[in-house]
Amino acid sequence: MRTLIHVVGHTAYDQLFRVERLPERHTSSPIRLHHTYFGGGGANVAAGIARLGGSCTLISAVGPDFPGGAYDRWLHSLGVVRDYFVVKDRCTPTAYIFTDDSGDQITFFEWGASEYFHHAEAPSLEKVHLATADPDFNARVARAGSFVSFDPGQDLPWYSREQLETILDSLTLLFANRHEVDRLCEILGITRDQLIERIPVVVITRDVQGSQLFEGGTSHSIPVVPVTLADPTGAGDAYRAGFLTAYERGYPPLACARVGTVTASFVVEKVGCQTNLPEWPAMEERYRLHFGELSKDA
């Protein structure tokens, strides 16, 4: 099967915790729920693309216990092509994510095997989505790509200005939330408008306010699809998976952003980033209910 896109980024186990409130410094908060799920920004996007019927290759770093294990078998069952760096003396990355009753989150991330990215040889990939991963590796991959999509995510503080400049010089599509946009502008020493003007397509997610698409001097606001929220973790990765899958199928960016929104609405209905990923027909049915017919003309 032809690879739709290569996805570079973390494959991780998500340790999800629910608390009534996030504690202040030097205080504690009781944990009400704790479960382990499949996660990692790169793997979440790859799984979402595959579930929607797209083909993709996941380039990631894992510990020696990962190949052949439950998570590896799950990605195989979805049809994700796995291209791993197996690091013998490191664990598979693990995220410790704490979410309170208001939906606010704080995350601690154990890089483990992902530290290998920094020294790994960067492949030359025609179409690539750069999820959270080592900044230097992502910059080197971006330099060789012809279509480059980028999600700096929570790894953004680790990027230097030079690394971000290298990526932006090659960038076709940027995904970021409003906080990440502010941080990008701060690091680069530019305004929000200058950032948007520099990149062909920019998607800024705004939590319950939906998302905003910028393309060729035009802006579109996309509302969220109202659902019963179980957990917000993984919504952004699902959005990116939906957008990229629709983009490769030839849909215009506005339709892609709506597909991303609809895809994310499924994920937040269940706990776990990959627990409730939709297939394309289910996504399209919900799309129709909220945005009308999915068309390549609009």
C-alpha positions in Angstrom: 0.0 0.0 0.0 1.3 3.5 -0.9 2.3 5.5 2.1 0.0 8.6 2.4 2.4 10.4 4.8 5.2 9.7 7.2 4.6 10.7 10.8 7.6 11.4 13.0 7.1 11.6 16.7 6.6 9.9 20.1 5.0 6.5 20.7 4.2 6.5 24.4 2.1 4.9 27.1 -0.3 7.4 28.5 -0.8 7.3 32.3 -4.0 9.3 32.7 -5.1 10.6 36.0 -8.3 12.4 37.0 -8.2 14.8 39.9 -10.7 17.3 41.3 -8.2 20.1 41.0 -4.6 20.6 40.0 -2.6 21.2 43.1 -0.8 24.5 43.8 2.9 24.3 44.6 3.8 22.5 47.8 0.3 20.9 48.1 -1.3 17.7 46.9 -4.5 16.5 45.4 -6.2 13.1 45.6 -6.2 10.9 42.5 -9.7 9.7 41.7 -9.0 7.6 38.5 -5.8 6.2 37.0 -5.6 4.2 33.8 -3.0 3.3 31.2 -3.7 3.9 27.5 -1.9 3.9 24.1 -0.6 7.4 23.2 2.2 9.6 22.1 1.7 12.4 19.6 3.2 10.7 16.6 1.4 7.4 17.2 -1.9 9.1 17.9 -1.8 10.9 14.5 -0.7 7.7 12.7 -3.4 5.6 14.3 -6.0 8.3 13.5 -5.0 8.4 9.8 -5.0 4.6 9.6 -8.4 4.3 11.3 -9.8 6.8 8.7 -8.6 4.6 5.9 -5.4 6.4 5.1 -1.9 4.8 4.8 1.0 6.1 6.8 4.4 5.1 8.2 5.2 5.9 11.8 8.8 6.8 12.6 9.3 6.5 16.3 11.6 5.3 19.1 10.6 2.6 21.6 12.1 0.4 24.2 13.0 -3.3 23.6 9.8 -4.5 25.2 7.6 -2.7 22.7 7.9 -4.8 19.4 5.4 -7.6 19.5 3.6 -6.2 22.5 0.0 -5.2 22.8 0.5 -1.7 21.6 2.6 -2.8 18.6 0.0 -5.4 17.7 -2.8 -2.7 17.9 -0.9 -0.4 15.5 -0.3 -3.4 13.2 -4.1 -4.2 13.2 -4.8 -0.7 12.1 -2.4 -1.0 9.2 0.2 1.5 10.4 3.6 0.8 9.0 6.0 0.9 11.9 9.5 2.1 11.4 11.0 2.0 14.9 14.3 2.9 16.5 14.5 0.1 19.1 16.7 1.5 21.9 17.9 -1.4 24.1 18.8 0.5 27.2 15.8 2.9 27.4 12.1 2.5 28.2 9.3 3.2 25.8 8.3 6.9 26.5 5.6 7.5 29.1 3.3 10.5 29.6 1.8 11.2 33.0 -1.2 13.4 32.3 -3.3 15.0 35.1 -6.7 16.4 34.2 -9.0 18.3 36.6 -12.7 18.7 36.6 -12.5 22.0 34.7 -10.6 20.3 31.9 -7.2 21.9 32.7 -4.2 19.6 32.3 -0.6 19.3 33.3 1.7 16.7 31.8 5.0 15.1 32.8 6.8 13.2 30.0 9.5 10.6 30.3 11.4 10.7 27.0 13.1 7.3 27.4 13.9 5.8 24.0 12.9 9.1 22.3 16.2 10.6 23.4 17.7 8.5 20.6 16.2 10.9 18.0 18.8 13.5 18.7 21.6 11.3 17.4 19.6 9.4 14.7 20.2 9.9 11.0 17.3 11.9 9.6 15.5 10.2 6.7 14.6 12.1 3.5 10.8 12.0 3.3 8.7 13.6 0.6 5.6 14.0 2.8 5.9 14.2 6.5 4.1 15.3 9.6 6.3 16.3 12.5 4.7 15.7 15.8 6.3 16.1 19.2 9.9 14.7 19.0 13.5 15.9 19.2 13.8 19.4 17.9 17.1 18.9 16.1 15.8 15.7 14.4 12.6 17.4 13.3 14.6 20.3 11.8 16.8 17.9 9.9 13.8 16.0 8.6 12.0 19.2 7.6 15.0 20.4 5.6 14.6 17.4 3.2 10.8 17.3 2.9 8.7 18.7 0.1 5.4 18.7 2.1 6.0 19.3 5.7 3.3 19.6 8.4 4.3 20.6 11.9 2.8 20.4 15.4 5.3 21.7 18.0 3.0 20.8 20.9 4.3 20.7 24.4 7.9 20.2 23.2 8.0 23.8 21.9 10.0 25.2 24.8 12.9 22.9 23.8 13.2 24.4 20.3 15.8 27.1 19.5 15.1 29.9 17.2 17.4 28.4 14.6 15.6 25.1 14.7 12.2 26.7 14.3 13.5 28.9 11.4 14.7 25.8 9.6 11.3 24.1 10.0 9.3 27.2 9.0 11.4 27.7 5.9 10.2 24.2 4.7 6.7 24.3 6.2 3.4 23.8 4.2 1.1 23.4 7.2 1.3 24.5 10.8 -0.9 23.2 13.6 -0.8 25.0 17.0 -3.0 26.1 19.8 -3.3 29.7 20.7 -0.7 29.4 23.5 1.8 27.7 21.2 1.3 30.5 18.6 2.2 33.1 21.3 5.3 31.1 22.3 6.4 30.6 18.6 6.1 34.4 18.0 8.1 35.1 21.2 10.9 32.7 20.2 11.0 34.0 16.6 10.6 37.7 17.5 7.7 38.2 15.1 4.0 39.0 15.3 1.1 36.6 15.0 0.3 38.1 11.6 3.8 37.7 10.4 3.8 34.1 11.4 0.6 33.4 9.6 1.8 35.2 6.4 4.9 33.1 6.3 3.1 29.7 6.1 0.7 28.6 3.3 -1.8 27.0 5.7 -2.1 27.6 9.5 -4.6 26.0 11.8 -5.0 27.5 15.3 -7.0 25.4 17.8 -8.9 27.3 20.5 -10.3 24.6 22.9 -14.1 25.0 23.2 -14.0 28.0 20.9 -13.2 25.7 18.0 -10.4 26.4 15.5 -9.3 29.0 13.0 -7.9 28.3 9.5 -5.7 30.8 7.7 -5.0 30.2 4.0 -3.9 32.6 1.3 -5.0 35.7 3.2 -8.4 34.4 4.2 -9.6 33.2 7.6 -12.3 30.7 8.5 -13.7 29.9 12.0 -14.7 26.3 12.6 -16.9 25.6 15.6 -16.5 22.5 17.7 -18.9 19.6 17.3 -20.9 19.4 20.6 -20.6 16.1 22.3 -20.5 14.7 25.8 -16.9 15.2 27.0 -15.3 12.3 28.8 -11.6 13.4 28.5 -9.9 16.1 26.2 -6.7 14.2 25.9 -5.9 13.4 22.3 -8.3 15.8 20.7 -5.6 17.8 18.9 -3.9 14.7 17.5 -7.2 13.4 16.2 -7.9 16.8 14.6 -4.5 16.6 12.8 -5.2 13.0 11.7 -8.5 14.0 10.2 -7.2 17.1 8.5 -4.2 15.3 6.9 -6.3 12.4 5.7 -8.8 14.7 4.1 -6.1 16.8 2.6 -4.5 13.8 1.0 -7.9 12.8 -0.4 -8.0 16.2 -2.2 -10.4 18.1 0.0 -9.8 21.9 0.3 -8.4 23.2 3.6 -11.7 24.4 5.0 -13.3 20.9 4.6 -10.1 19.4 6.0 -10.4 21.5 9.1 -14.0 20.5 9.6 -13.1 16.8 9.1 -10.4 17.3 11.8 -13.0 18.9 14.1 -15.4 16.0 13.6 -12.7 13.4 14.1 -11.7 15.0 17.4 -15.3 15.0 18.6 -15.2 11.2 18.6 -12.0 11.0 20.6 -13.2 13.2 23.5 -16.3 11.0 24.0 -14.1 8.3 25.5 -11.0 8.3 27.7 -7.8 7.5 25.8 -6.3 9.1 22.7 -6.9 6.0 20.5 -10.0 4.4 22.2 -12.7 5.9 20.0 -11.0 6.8 16.7 -13.7 6.8 14.0 -13.6 5.2 10.6 -14.3 7.4 7.6 -18.0 6.5 7.1 -18.8 7.3 10.7 -16.9 10.6 10.5 -18.6 11.5 7.3 -22.0 10.8 8.7 -21.4 13.1 11.7 -19.8 15.7 9.4 -23.1 15.7 7.3 -25.1 16.4 10.4 -23.1 19.4 11.4 -21.6 20.9 8.2 -23.7 19.4 5.4 -22.3 17.3 2.5 -18.5 16.7 2.5 -17.5 18.2 -0.8 -14.3 18.9 -2.7 -15.8 22.1 -4.0 -16.0 24.0 -0.7 
